[in-house]
Amino acid sequence: MDHDAFWVWDHPKNGSSLTQFWCYYKFLSLPPSSSTRIFFCMSFISSHNPLFLCLKVERGLTKVRNRIMGMEGEGQWQFHPERMVKEICYSALLIVLCTVIILCQKLWLRPRRIRSVLQKQGISGPTPSFPFGNISEMQRIHHEPPESANAFDKWFYSIFPYFHTWKQQYGPVYMYSTGTKQHLYLENPEVIKDMNLHTSLDLGRPSYLTKVLKPMLGSGILRVNGLEWSFQRNLIGPEFFLSKIKNMVDLMEESAMGIIGKWEGRIAENEDGIVEIVIEEDMKILIADIISKACFGTSYAQGTQIFKMLATMQSTLSKPSILFGFLNLRYFPTKENKDMWKLQKEVEKLISKVIHDRQVENKNGVNENQKDLLQTLLDREANAANGNSNGKGSFKLGKHENNQLIIDICKNIYFAGSESSALAVSWTLLLLALHPDWQQRVRAEIVEIFGNTLPLSINDMDKLRKLKALTMVIQESLRLYGPAVTASRELFADLKLGELTLPKGINVWMFLPALHRDPNNWGPDALEFKPERFAGGVAAACKYPQCYIPFGLGSRICLGQNLSMIEVKVVLSLLLANFYFNPSPNYEHCPVYKMLLVPKYGIKLLVSKVHKTEA
């Protein structure tokens, strides 16, 4: 062994923390497999043991070094390999011991503490096994033959079948484990009511879930918690006030007329005047076009690649293993992860171009009066750069961080703003096709309020508010087929919710298809499509209105719910005024989970033209 490679110099003025390796060049020149280089690496890692660094035991490190090296003179040291081997063994043993303690804390002690708190309150659940909790049982139940998966009244049993199985065994409130994560399944109205009223930052999105979603959502509002979430809500919340949304109705109507023209062309090509259309595909294009125009001043055509890439990422991130905290390899360079990272970079590059194009337009004085979401973000950033940032929703980061934040916010709006509304329209059209009496009732209401001529103009917010039958249908559709499948919260502090005292670290889950079909809340006809239940509003529709949460709950309720409701109203009004909808014999009812509730085989409807007096 080349002992010269280990000579080090430690100047007294620099203190013991600054150690200079004069042999660094010689070290790099050594073959990677040489015993000298390997020994050097081991000693370096040993002397920078994370345990020592975390505990800041500088004196301890000095003593270790003193034992390893004999002092030859002031500021000089000589290496002793025998002592080095001994210290490496001690250090390795300490690292192993520390690792075991940390794993015991994460896998045993902390879960045991959380479960103990819940058990004392009478909450039970499936018995977890060490170290992976109930994962094996969840996988077994998930792969069992589904119970009437395509039936209209029982399809939701097949999405997360263990929820239903355990509810039958342990009741509407139970706990389960996925290893390091402890979960509480909840259908208790009083607890949900308190969660709805809770406004502190101690309730947020599950942290393990937000980490997994980072490639798709970045550090946007759908993913972050705490003060960062509060900042973004104050920043973009005012853009979704009704006073601003009413100015977007013209854009909604313009985009809808494009789809109407497309469908009319397809119908005209068929002799019988009937065409089968996969509804949700065109609805995604339509709603995406509305969001692109209303929020970013572009069109769907310009953002096509962004929407397609986000849809691909959505499909990848929809696995149950990700949703419920199973072991995953998100940090490993697997093919799936590499594809995800590539999509992330490409999406951010495309959004950066949208932002850059707007900045160029601003410099050239183009569209000076345009005040959409993107312009608001750029104005806030410019104010911060000029030192004028103050109050809520003001940028306070550096230029690079601000640019990335704008990109992340845009990614969140592109995803959430288009997908959920498109699915809401699609599921509502399916229900109206299956219930022609309600379809005709809504169409008659539209004709009564907006007139019997085509093209129909509905850019009147006051008239939109008068569409009572349509509003009831939308609310019932969101109850039965709301785009959101789950609502989840992690407790960042011990909280008293309802009659339960919940410990910090627990992840609370609500399965919305089951919650919205609970006969104890909605009555014996909970599985049936009955929009009339909402004739007196949500408060009169059920026993516990706080359990109707299609847009989320509490302070984290969807910012864009007003925009989404008006989008759905405008689009449905125009489509129902122009077309009849009937179920296709090729339609197979199989809703599945892809981060949202989507039709596995598409919503296929037979569409024909409504003939009225042309304007």
DRENLOMAR-346836 format. One line per field, with one value per residue (C-alpha): residue in one letter; x negated, y, z negated. Coordinates in Angstrom, 3 decimals. Example, Ala and Ser with C-alpha at 12.3 -4.5 7.8 and 13.67 -1.06 7.14 Angstrom:
2
r [A / S]
px [-12.300 / -13.670]
py [-4.500 / -1.060]
pz [-7.800 / -7.140]
//
This chain:
615
r [M / D / H / D / A / F / W / V / W / D / H / P / K / N / G / S / S / L / T / Q / F / W / C / Y / Y / K / F / L / S / L / P / P / S / S / S / T / R / I / F / F / C / M / S / F / I / S / S / H / N / P / L / F / L / C / L / K / V / E / R / G / L / T / K / V / R / N / R / I / M / G / M / E / G / E / G / Q / W / Q / F / H / P / E / R / M / V / K / E / I / C / Y / S / A / L / L / I / V / L / C / T / V / I / I / L / C / Q / K / L / W / L / R / P / R / R / I / R / S / V / L / Q / K / Q / G / I / S / G / P / T / P / S / F / P / F / G / N / I / S / E / M / Q / R / I / H / H / E / P / P / E / S / A / N / A / F / D / K / W / F / Y / S / I / F / P / Y / F / H / T / W / K / Q / Q / Y / G / P / V / Y / M / Y / S / T / G / T / K / Q / H / L / Y / L / E / N / P / E / V / I / K / D / M / N / L / H / T / S / L / D / L / G / R / P / S / Y / L / T / K / V / L / K / P / M / L / G / S / G / I / L / R / V / N / G / L / E / W / S / F / Q / R / N / L / I / G / P / E / F / F / L / S / K / I / K / N / M / V / D / L / M / E / E / S / A / M / G / I / I / G / K / W / E / G / R / I / A / E / N / E / D / G / I / V / E / I / V / I / E / E / D / M / K / I / L / I / A / D / I / I / S / K / A / C / F / G / T / S / Y / A / Q / G / T / Q / I / F / K / M / L / A / T / M / Q / S / T / L / S / K / P / S / I / L / F / G / F / L / N / L / R / Y / F / P / T / K / E / N / K / D / M / W / K / L / Q / K / E / V / E / K / L / I / S / K / V / I / H / D / R / Q / V / E / N / K / N / G / V / N / E / N / Q / K / D / L / L / Q / T / L / L / D / R / E / A / N / A / A / N / G / N / S / N / G / K / G / S / F / K / L / G / K / H / E / N / N / Q / L / I / I / D / I / C / K / N / I / Y / F / A / G / S / E / S / S / A / L / A / V / S / W / T / L / L / L / L / A / L / H / P / D / W / Q / Q / R / V / R / A / E / I / V / E / I / F / G / N / T / L / P / L / S / I / N / D / M / D / K / L / R / K / L / K / A / L / T / M / V / I / Q / E / S / L / R / L / Y / G / P / A / V / T / A / S / R / E / L / F / A / D / L / K / L / G / E / L / T / L / P / K / G / I / N / V / W / M / F / L / P / A / L / H / R / D / P / N / N / W / G / P / D / A / L / E / F / K / P / E / R / F / A / G / G / V / A / A / A / C / K / Y / P / Q / C / Y / I / P / F / G / L / G / S / R / I / C / L / G / Q / N / L / S / M / I / E / V / K / V / V / L / S / L / L / L / A / N / F / Y / F / N / P / S / P / N / Y / E / H / C / P / V / Y / K / M / L / L / V / P / K / Y / G / I / K / L / L / V / S / K / V / H / K / T / E / A]
px [0.000 / -1.230 / -1.233 / -2.308 / 1.175 / 2.532 / 0.356 / 2.545 / 1.836 / 4.024 / 2.934 / 3.653 / 5.215 / 7.771 / 9.105 / 9.797 / 12.777 / 10.643 / 8.535 / 6.585 / 5.535 / 2.320 / 2.338 / 5.701 / 4.144 / 2.212 / 5.428 / 7.265 / 4.398 / 4.636 / 6.530 / 10.128 / 9.575 / 6.361 / 6.426 / 5.002 / 7.873 / 10.523 / 9.050 / 8.924 / 12.609 / 13.583 / 11.669 / 13.158 / 16.695 / 15.968 / 14.662 / 17.786 / 20.220 / 23.719 / 24.348 / 21.355 / 22.297 / 25.884 / 24.809 / 22.081 / 19.491 / 16.490 / 14.451 / 15.305 / 14.033 / 10.823 / 10.282 / 10.946 / 8.391 / 5.889 / 6.196 / 5.887 / 2.843 / -0.125 / -1.224 / -4.733 / -4.983 / -2.805 / -0.245 / -1.578 / -0.086 / -1.115 / 1.299 / 1.572 / 3.426 / 4.059 / 5.911 / 7.767 / 9.130 / 10.259 / 11.994 / 13.670 / 15.095 / 16.354 / 17.846 / 19.474 / 20.980 / 22.287 / 23.824 / 25.541 / 26.834 / 28.105 / 29.823 / 31.523 / 32.752 / 34.135 / 35.883 / 37.388 / 38.642 / 40.229 / 41.487 / 42.430 / 42.407 / 44.129 / 46.828 / 47.401 / 47.875 / 50.364 / 52.338 / 52.374 / 54.000 / 56.737 / 57.278 / 57.920 / 60.848 / 62.381 / 61.086 / 60.044 / 58.927 / 57.017 / 53.960 / 50.772 / 47.709 / 44.132 / 42.729 / 45.254 / 48.478 / 51.579 / 50.092 / 50.223 / 53.889 / 54.726 / 53.068 / 54.904 / 58.301 / 57.508 / 56.825 / 59.943 / 62.710 / 64.665 / 68.224 / 70.376 / 67.738 / 69.856 / 73.149 / 74.412 / 75.076 / 71.955 / 69.130 / 67.304 / 66.649 / 64.029 / 61.953 / 60.527 / 62.225 / 60.421 / 62.261 / 65.574 / 64.332 / 62.926 / 65.944 / 68.143 / 65.833 / 64.895 / 67.561 / 67.404 / 64.279 / 61.232 / 57.449 / 54.981 / 51.267 / 48.998 / 45.773 / 44.406 / 47.746 / 50.803 / 54.236 / 57.715 / 60.682 / 63.518 / 67.249 / 68.148 / 70.322 / 69.347 / 65.619 / 66.008 / 68.021 / 65.192 / 62.662 / 64.768 / 64.756 / 61.050 / 59.056 / 55.576 / 52.566 / 52.382 / 54.432 / 52.852 / 52.197 / 50.402 / 46.702 / 45.684 / 48.239 / 47.074 / 43.508 / 44.628 / 46.666 / 43.827 / 42.788 / 46.318 / 47.401 / 44.076 / 44.494 / 47.948 / 50.997 / 52.356 / 49.202 / 47.821 / 48.849 / 48.560 / 47.474 / 46.463 / 49.998 / 51.464 / 49.250 / 50.350 / 54.013 / 53.798 / 51.918 / 54.286 / 57.546 / 58.869 / 58.621 / 61.476 / 63.918 / 67.327 / 66.701 / 63.877 / 65.416 / 68.463 / 66.118 / 65.057 / 68.518 / 67.980 / 64.805 / 66.671 / 69.396 / 66.850 / 65.012 / 68.246 / 69.415 / 66.300 / 67.260 / 70.888 / 69.786 / 67.605 / 70.475 / 72.920 / 70.499 / 70.240 / 74.024 / 74.538 / 72.303 / 74.667 / 77.901 / 79.834 / 78.627 / 77.185 / 73.516 / 71.713 / 69.332 / 66.833 / 67.935 / 65.081 / 62.434 / 64.081 / 64.978 / 61.313 / 60.447 / 63.307 / 62.578 / 58.833 / 59.457 / 61.525 / 58.818 / 56.090 / 57.936 / 59.259 / 56.100 / 53.209 / 54.441 / 53.659 / 55.746 / 55.928 / 54.029 / 51.081 / 51.171 / 51.929 / 48.583 / 48.820 / 52.215 / 51.123 / 47.951 / 49.824 / 52.357 / 49.520 / 48.029 / 51.477 / 51.874 / 48.449 / 49.091 / 52.501 / 51.258 / 52.618 / 49.027 / 48.419 / 51.743 / 51.509 / 47.828 / 46.634 / 42.946 / 41.985 / 38.789 / 39.421 / 35.783 / 34.307 / 33.503 / 36.076 / 37.479 / 40.769 / 39.021 / 36.764 / 39.820 / 41.479 / 38.452 / 38.257 / 41.932 / 41.446 / 38.661 / 40.606 / 43.777 / 41.816 / 40.054 / 43.376 / 44.902 / 41.750 / 42.316 / 45.905 / 44.588 / 41.763 / 44.142 / 46.366 / 43.368 / 42.361 / 45.915 / 45.846 / 42.610 / 44.054 / 47.289 / 49.444 / 52.679 / 51.983 / 55.463 / 55.306 / 55.720 / 55.771 / 54.146 / 50.793 / 50.653 / 51.505 / 48.594 / 46.199 / 47.374 / 46.833 / 43.350 / 42.527 / 43.706 / 41.498 / 38.509 / 39.132 / 39.375 / 43.128 / 44.152 / 46.223 / 49.300 / 50.686 / 49.824 / 46.619 / 43.545 / 40.611 / 38.259 / 35.357 / 35.927 / 35.174 / 37.449 / 40.228 / 39.991 / 40.193 / 43.140 / 45.048 / 44.351 / 45.567 / 48.754 / 49.437 / 48.958 / 51.531 / 54.066 / 53.541 / 54.195 / 56.918 / 58.742 / 59.329 / 59.582 / 62.135 / 64.631 / 64.411 / 65.233 / 68.089 / 69.711 / 69.147 / 70.651 / 73.621 / 74.364 / 74.269 / 76.772 / 79.057 / 78.842 / 79.907 / 82.738 / 84.418 / 87.184 / 84.642 / 82.852 / 86.054 / 86.894 / 83.510 / 83.744 / 87.192 / 85.837 / 82.985 / 85.425 / 87.721 / 84.935 / 82.726 / 85.200 / 85.900 / 83.512 / 80.072 / 77.292 / 78.041 / 76.341 / 75.997 / 73.558 / 75.955 / 75.007 / 78.425 / 80.107 / 77.573 / 78.559 / 82.181 / 81.326 / 82.622 / 83.246 / 79.795 / 78.197 / 79.954 / 78.798 / 75.180 / 75.248 / 76.665 / 74.102 / 71.283 / 72.713 / 72.795 / 69.890 / 67.806 / 64.335 / 62.629 / 62.493 / 60.874 / 60.336 / 57.279 / 55.609 / 52.486 / 52.436 / 49.356 / 50.385 / 52.622 / 56.208 / 59.633 / 62.125 / 65.650 / 65.501 / 62.093 / 58.643 / 56.378 / 52.579 / 50.014 / 48.878 / 52.127 / 53.435 / 57.225 / 59.000 / 62.554 / 63.805 / 66.235 / 68.295 / 69.178 / 69.616 / 71.977 / 74.048 / 74.439 / 78.136 / 77.902 / 77.253 / 78.997 / 81.902 / 82.903 / 82.727 / 79.066 / 77.991 / 80.582 / 80.299 / 82.784 / 81.855 / 85.026 / 83.350 / 81.401 / 84.524 / 83.960 / 80.177 / 77.519 / 78.701 / 82.092 / 80.786 / 79.304 / 79.057 / 75.406 / 74.684 / 71.049 / 70.559 / 71.266 / 67.736 / 67.322 / 64.898 / 62.982 / 63.409 / 62.242 / 59.929 / 58.450 / 61.719 / 61.146 / 60.347 / 61.865 / 65.237 / 67.101 / 65.300 / 65.961 / 69.684 / 70.169 / 68.134 / 70.284 / 73.501 / 72.517 / 71.288 / 74.262 / 76.729 / 75.264 / 74.966 / 78.466 / 79.949 / 78.355 / 78.327 / 80.223 / 78.199 / 78.930 / 76.799 / 74.885 / 75.213 / 71.408 / 71.075 / 69.631 / 69.980 / 66.634 / 65.449 / 61.829 / 59.374 / 56.757 / 56.201 / 59.764 / 62.835 / 62.560 / 64.464 / 62.208 / 63.763 / 64.986 / 68.461 / 70.021 / 73.308 / 75.551 / 75.889 / 78.508 / 79.448 / 82.170 / 84.124 / 85.293 / 85.981 / 82.636 / 81.724]
py [0.000 / 3.470 / 5.183 / 8.481 / 8.753 / 9.348 / 12.224 / 15.148 / 18.639 / 20.439 / 24.036 / 25.268 / 28.524 / 26.652 / 24.690 / 20.984 / 21.152 / 22.138 / 19.199 / 19.529 / 16.453 / 17.396 / 13.955 / 14.483 / 14.430 / 11.279 / 9.687 / 10.385 / 8.909 / 5.587 / 2.703 / 2.513 / -1.076 / -0.457 / -1.262 / 2.165 / 3.995 / 1.721 / 2.154 / 5.910 / 5.993 / 3.899 / 6.122 / 9.280 / 7.936 / 6.796 / 10.183 / 11.840 / 9.532 / 11.137 / 10.211 / 12.265 / 15.128 / 15.171 / 15.143 / 17.721 / 15.828 / 17.647 / 16.766 / 13.132 / 13.285 / 14.896 / 12.097 / 9.522 / 11.171 / 11.393 / 7.670 / 6.911 / 9.139 / 9.725 / 13.358 / 13.842 / 17.590 / 20.659 / 20.495 / 17.193 / 13.726 / 10.239 / 7.507 / 4.232 / 1.577 / -0.741 / 1.987 / 2.932 / -0.612 / -0.634 / 2.733 / 1.732 / -1.348 / 0.726 / 3.301 / 0.667 / -0.987 / 2.366 / 3.067 / -0.328 / 0.202 / 3.675 / 2.324 / -0.413 / 2.131 / 4.422 / 1.525 / 0.323 / 3.833 / 4.171 / 0.618 / -0.341 / 2.283 / 5.177 / 3.001 / 1.260 / 4.609 / 5.845 / 2.604 / 2.572 / 6.023 / 4.852 / 1.505 / 3.243 / 5.007 / 1.738 / 1.869 / -1.495 / -2.801 / -5.585 / -6.751 / -5.495 / -7.666 / -6.471 / -4.685 / -4.092 / -3.718 / -4.845 / -4.581 / -8.319 / -8.482 / -5.441 / -7.043 / -10.315 / -8.604 / -6.419 / -9.454 / -11.370 / -11.566 / -8.281 / -8.235 / -7.107 / -4.674 / -3.457 / -3.130 / 0.434 / 0.067 / -1.835 / -0.842 / 1.173 / -1.990 / -2.969 / 0.246 / -0.222 / -3.466 / -3.639 / -0.487 / -2.283 / -5.585 / -3.994 / -1.726 / -4.813 / -6.301 / -3.280 / -0.661 / 2.826 / 3.857 / 1.601 / 1.744 / -0.094 / 0.037 / 0.098 / -0.305 / 3.055 / 4.773 / 4.434 / 5.155 / 5.822 / 5.055 / 7.408 / 7.642 / 9.344 / 12.437 / 14.316 / 13.912 / 14.907 / 17.945 / 19.059 / 18.483 / 20.718 / 23.460 / 23.103 / 25.987 / 25.594 / 24.323 / 21.204 / 19.309 / 18.825 / 16.474 / 13.247 / 14.054 / 10.697 / 11.210 / 14.737 / 13.474 / 10.943 / 13.532 / 16.039 / 15.189 / 15.939 / 18.802 / 20.283 / 22.564 / 23.702 / 24.226 / 20.694 / 19.255 / 21.590 / 22.088 / 24.698 / 28.262 / 27.452 / 26.281 / 29.346 / 31.635 / 30.075 / 30.124 / 33.859 / 34.321 / 32.609 / 32.435 / 35.845 / 34.687 / 32.251 / 34.680 / 34.823 / 38.430 / 37.253 / 33.976 / 35.709 / 37.348 / 33.894 / 32.741 / 34.059 / 31.967 / 28.894 / 29.396 / 29.951 / 26.718 / 24.726 / 25.890 / 24.304 / 20.872 / 21.398 / 22.102 / 18.997 / 16.774 / 18.301 / 17.456 / 13.836 / 13.519 / 14.961 / 12.243 / 9.498 / 8.819 / 7.985 / 11.163 / 9.265 / 8.870 / 7.084 / 9.427 / 8.708 / 11.661 / 12.166 / 12.450 / 15.505 / 16.909 / 16.861 / 18.836 / 21.267 / 21.970 / 22.101 / 24.724 / 26.774 / 26.593 / 27.435 / 30.529 / 31.685 / 31.176 / 31.328 / 33.210 / 30.265 / 27.521 / 23.769 / 23.331 / 25.239 / 23.230 / 19.815 / 18.299 / 19.614 / 17.977 / 14.688 / 14.482 / 15.287 / 12.563 / 10.056 / 11.055 / 10.828 / 7.244 / 6.264 / 7.856 / 6.216 / 2.929 / 1.867 / 1.260 / 4.991 / 6.112 / 4.132 / 4.336 / 0.941 / 0.552 / 2.245 / 2.935 / 6.532 / 7.530 / 4.628 / 4.992 / 2.449 / 2.773 / 4.075 / 6.704 / 7.756 / 8.237 / 10.239 / 12.492 / 13.019 / 13.993 / 16.363 / 18.207 / 18.369 / 19.674 / 22.364 / 23.304 / 23.737 / 25.773 / 27.905 / 28.689 / 29.781 / 32.060 / 33.406 / 34.155 / 36.142 / 38.071 / 38.948 / 40.097 / 42.269 / 43.922 / 44.581 / 45.993 / 43.186 / 42.372 / 45.046 / 44.686 / 40.903 / 39.997 / 36.225 / 33.974 / 33.879 / 37.663 / 37.992 / 35.711 / 37.638 / 40.972 / 39.759 / 38.544 / 41.875 / 43.762 / 41.588 / 42.234 / 45.981 / 45.782 / 46.382 / 43.010 / 43.265 / 41.695 / 38.239 / 36.457 / 38.377 / 36.728 / 36.856 / 34.354 / 34.763 / 35.058 / 31.396 / 30.184 / 32.517 / 31.209 / 27.622 / 28.448 / 29.973 / 26.841 / 24.609 / 26.628 / 26.416 / 22.628 / 22.352 / 24.492 / 22.628 / 19.307 / 20.090 / 22.691 / 20.507 / 16.884 / 17.143 / 19.366 / 17.230 / 14.113 / 15.875 / 16.779 / 13.271 / 11.398 / 13.804 / 13.205 / 9.450 / 9.745 / 11.937 / 9.411 / 6.690 / 8.870 / 10.479 / 11.990 / 14.169 / 14.909 / 16.244 / 18.187 / 19.936 / 20.655 / 22.188 / 24.394 / 25.610 / 26.455 / 28.264 / 30.446 / 31.039 / 30.738 / 28.274 / 29.521 / 28.377 / 29.251 / 29.582 / 32.368 / 31.803 / 34.506 / 35.756 / 34.801 / 35.733 / 33.292 / 30.580 / 30.855 / 30.114 / 26.647 / 24.847 / 21.441 / 21.433 / 22.395 / 19.504 / 17.081 / 18.257 / 17.957 / 14.434 / 13.496 / 14.759 / 12.683 / 9.457 / 10.003 / 12.849 / 13.002 / 12.821 / 9.301 / 9.944 / 12.774 / 12.448 / 14.436 / 13.995 / 15.377 / 17.476 / 17.844 / 16.020 / 17.153 / 16.707 / 16.038 / 15.147 / 12.614 / 11.359 / 12.490 / 11.771 / 11.584 / 13.427 / 11.430 / 9.579 / 9.678 / 10.006 / 8.614 / 9.077 / 6.992 / 9.338 / 6.836 / 5.033 / 8.228 / 9.670 / 6.457 / 5.963 / 5.103 / 6.444 / 9.878 / 9.814 / 7.489 / 4.075 / 5.370 / 6.401 / 4.236 / 5.732 / 8.731 / 11.190 / 14.833 / 15.980 / 15.281 / 18.535 / 20.643 / 22.390 / 22.524 / 20.321 / 21.088 / 19.518 / 16.659 / 14.603 / 14.237 / 15.322 / 17.867 / 18.149 / 14.626 / 15.849 / 16.760 / 16.417 / 19.376 / 18.388 / 19.602 / 22.197 / 25.036 / 22.970 / 22.829 / 23.172 / 26.771 / 26.306 / 24.896 / 28.022 / 27.959 / 24.238 / 24.531 / 27.342 / 25.488 / 22.398 / 24.437 / 26.324 / 23.248 / 21.071 / 23.829 / 24.194 / 20.457 / 19.613 / 22.459 / 21.037 / 17.251 / 14.229 / 11.643 / 7.921 / 5.074 / 3.100 / -0.700 / -0.736 / 1.062 / -1.006 / 0.504 / 0.178 / 3.262 / 2.940 / 4.946 / 6.984 / 9.650 / 10.607 / 8.529 / 7.707 / 5.306 / 2.364 / 1.760 / 5.269 / 6.802 / 5.865 / 7.609 / 7.812 / 11.476 / 13.003 / 16.571 / 18.610 / 20.365 / 23.874 / 27.127 / 28.438 / 31.970]
pz [0.000 / 0.895 / -2.520 / -0.951 / 0.468 / -3.021 / -4.149 / -5.124 / -6.338 / -8.824 / -9.367 / -12.936 / -11.662 / -9.617 / -12.572 / -12.719 / -10.329 / -7.296 / -6.195 / -2.964 / -1.047 / 0.754 / 2.323 / 4.083 / 7.522 / 6.691 / 5.392 / 8.646 / 10.631 / 8.778 / 10.420 / 9.102 / 7.994 / 6.095 / 2.399 / 1.624 / 3.353 / 1.891 / -1.575 / -1.074 / -0.102 / -3.111 / -5.481 / -3.936 / -4.241 / -7.775 / -8.859 / -7.379 / -9.081 / -8.900 / -12.514 / -13.662 / -11.373 / -12.594 / -16.224 / -15.495 / -17.508 / -16.142 / -19.183 / -18.688 / -15.118 / -16.312 / -18.813 / -16.095 / -13.852 / -16.695 / -17.252 / -13.548 / -13.032 / -15.265 / -15.651 / -14.203 / -14.729 / -14.952 / -12.228 / -10.793 / -10.915 / -9.872 / -8.842 / -10.839 / -8.795 / -11.769 / -13.636 / -10.474 / -10.070 / -13.685 / -13.403 / -10.138 / -11.841 / -14.762 / -12.420 / -10.201 / -13.264 / -14.431 / -11.006 / -10.981 / -14.513 / -13.632 / -10.511 / -12.519 / -15.073 / -12.345 / -10.589 / -13.863 / -14.525 / -11.058 / -10.620 / -14.185 / -16.933 / -15.107 / -13.465 / -16.793 / -18.556 / -15.946 / -15.983 / -19.775 / -19.863 / -17.483 / -19.200 / -22.527 / -20.819 / -19.659 / -16.084 / -14.687 / -11.333 / -9.607 / -11.531 / -9.841 / -9.342 / -9.699 / -7.766 / -4.950 / -6.894 / -4.986 / -1.504 / -0.775 / -1.832 / 0.292 / 3.304 / 2.718 / 2.486 / 5.486 / 7.693 / 6.686 / 9.342 / 9.212 / 7.928 / 10.869 / 12.076 / 14.988 / 13.093 / 12.791 / 9.071 / 7.940 / 10.277 / 7.608 / 5.562 / 8.136 / 7.987 / 4.489 / 3.414 / 0.071 / -1.048 / -0.611 / -2.079 / -5.221 / -5.651 / -5.836 / -8.473 / -10.604 / -9.932 / -8.347 / -10.309 / -10.384 / -10.158 / -7.957 / -7.220 / -4.177 / -6.110 / -7.167 / -6.445 / -8.669 / -7.196 / -8.539 / -6.299 / -7.115 / -6.458 / -9.739 / -9.027 / -12.197 / -11.578 / -7.922 / -9.023 / -11.310 / -8.526 / -6.293 / -8.911 / -9.761 / -8.253 / -9.757 / -7.814 / -10.002 / -7.418 / -4.009 / -1.141 / -2.184 / -1.980 / -0.495 / 2.274 / 3.078 / 3.533 / 6.113 / 8.039 / 8.290 / 11.896 / 13.065 / 10.806 / 9.710 / 6.716 / 7.792 / 5.613 / 6.064 / 4.523 / 1.867 / -1.757 / -4.482 / -3.802 / -0.238 / 0.521 / -1.221 / 0.852 / 4.139 / 3.159 / 2.457 / 5.719 / 8.136 / 6.143 / 7.294 / 10.929 / 10.295 / 8.701 / 10.403 / 11.395 / 13.668 / 14.776 / 16.268 / 18.774 / 19.983 / 21.116 / 24.650 / 24.922 / 23.687 / 26.272 / 29.043 / 28.225 / 27.930 / 31.353 / 32.846 / 31.495 / 32.517 / 36.078 / 36.077 / 34.907 / 37.379 / 40.165 / 39.060 / 38.731 / 42.212 / 43.657 / 42.395 / 44.241 / 41.090 / 39.366 / 36.395 / 35.521 / 32.691 / 30.865 / 28.101 / 26.008 / 23.543 / 26.274 / 27.818 / 24.409 / 23.400 / 26.518 / 25.912 / 22.231 / 22.869 / 25.553 / 23.090 / 20.412 / 22.920 / 24.119 / 20.755 / 18.687 / 21.136 / 24.194 / 26.485 / 28.092 / 27.640 / 30.895 / 29.424 / 26.206 / 27.723 / 26.790 / 23.228 / 22.691 / 24.263 / 22.175 / 18.975 / 19.847 / 20.261 / 16.912 / 15.323 / 16.506 / 15.153 / 11.760 / 11.314 / 9.920 / 6.504 / 5.362 / 5.678 / 4.231 / 1.015 / 0.201 / 1.362 / 2.005 / 5.253 / 7.126 / 8.123 / 7.557 / 9.516 / 13.231 / 14.407 / 17.924 / 16.541 / 14.422 / 17.278 / 19.500 / 16.717 / 16.254 / 20.007 / 20.180 / 17.254 / 19.067 / 22.327 / 20.647 / 18.816 / 22.043 / 23.868 / 21.043 / 20.914 / 24.584 / 23.865 / 21.119 / 23.288 / 26.166 / 23.815 / 22.465 / 26.039 / 26.776 / 23.667 / 24.777 / 28.225 / 26.831 / 28.245 / 26.360 / 23.756 / 22.273 / 21.908 / 18.239 / 17.890 / 15.299 / 17.072 / 17.330 / 13.644 / 12.736 / 14.961 / 13.551 / 9.985 / 10.891 / 12.538 / 9.463 / 7.277 / 9.540 / 9.234 / 5.453 / 5.402 / 3.975 / 0.847 / -0.611 / -0.020 / 3.192 / 3.868 / 5.332 / 2.935 / 4.561 / 6.949 / 10.686 / 11.406 / 8.601 / 9.751 / 13.323 / 12.109 / 9.847 / 12.773 / 14.827 / 11.987 / 11.492 / 15.225 / 15.155 / 12.361 / 14.224 / 17.505 / 15.758 / 13.230 / 15.296 / 18.326 / 17.250 / 14.433 / 16.280 / 19.424 / 17.427 / 15.612 / 18.958 / 20.339 / 17.384 / 17.298 / 20.984 / 20.367 / 17.508 / 19.617 / 22.462 / 20.024 / 18.667 / 21.709 / 19.572 / 17.781 / 21.041 / 22.535 / 19.364 / 19.382 / 23.121 / 22.664 / 19.867 / 22.092 / 24.887 / 22.461 / 21.058 / 24.117 / 26.960 / 29.747 / 32.405 / 33.492 / 33.085 / 29.394 / 27.456 / 23.731 / 22.687 / 20.048 / 16.492 / 15.123 / 17.498 / 16.678 / 13.024 / 13.970 / 15.315 / 12.226 / 13.822 / 15.426 / 12.110 / 10.356 / 13.056 / 12.759 / 8.970 / 9.177 / 11.811 / 9.577 / 6.741 / 8.736 / 11.136 / 9.805 / 11.413 / 8.002 / 6.557 / 3.182 / 0.736 / -1.484 / -4.230 / -6.329 / -9.863 / -10.571 / -14.230 / -16.706 / -16.049 / -17.588 / -14.774 / -15.752 / -18.549 / -17.430 / -18.550 / -15.598 / -15.949 / -13.888 / -10.868 / -10.176 / -6.588 / -6.382 / -3.306 / -2.062 / 0.877 / 2.604 / 4.666 / 1.418 / -0.604 / 2.028 / 2.090 / -1.648 / -2.222 / -5.781 / -4.297 / -0.911 / -1.664 / -0.295 / 3.299 / 2.949 / 5.906 / 8.252 / 10.567 / 9.066 / 9.702 / 7.969 / 4.631 / 5.216 / 5.827 / 2.500 / 2.846 / 1.273 / -2.259 / -1.551 / 0.587 / -2.214 / -5.972 / -6.169 / -3.397 / -4.533 / -3.138 / 0.398 / 1.488 / 5.288 / 5.266 / 2.134 / -1.413 / -3.878 / -3.003 / -0.164 / 1.750 / 5.496 / 6.428 / 9.858 / 8.814 / 9.969 / 13.312 / 13.678 / 12.898 / 15.396 / 18.033 / 17.583 / 17.704 / 20.847 / 22.714 / 21.750 / 22.645 / 26.124 / 26.757 / 25.524 / 27.538 / 30.688 / 30.261 / 28.952 / 27.040 / 26.734 / 25.342 / 27.948 / 27.977 / 28.108 / 24.788 / 21.928 / 18.473 / 16.721 / 14.792 / 13.644 / 11.578 / 13.474 / 10.823 / 11.779 / 12.621 / 16.322 / 18.626 / 19.445 / 22.874 / 23.598 / 23.319 / 26.658 / 27.415 / 30.466 / 31.420 / 33.724 / 34.629 / 32.967 / 35.723 / 34.849 / 36.591 / 37.859 / 36.799]
//
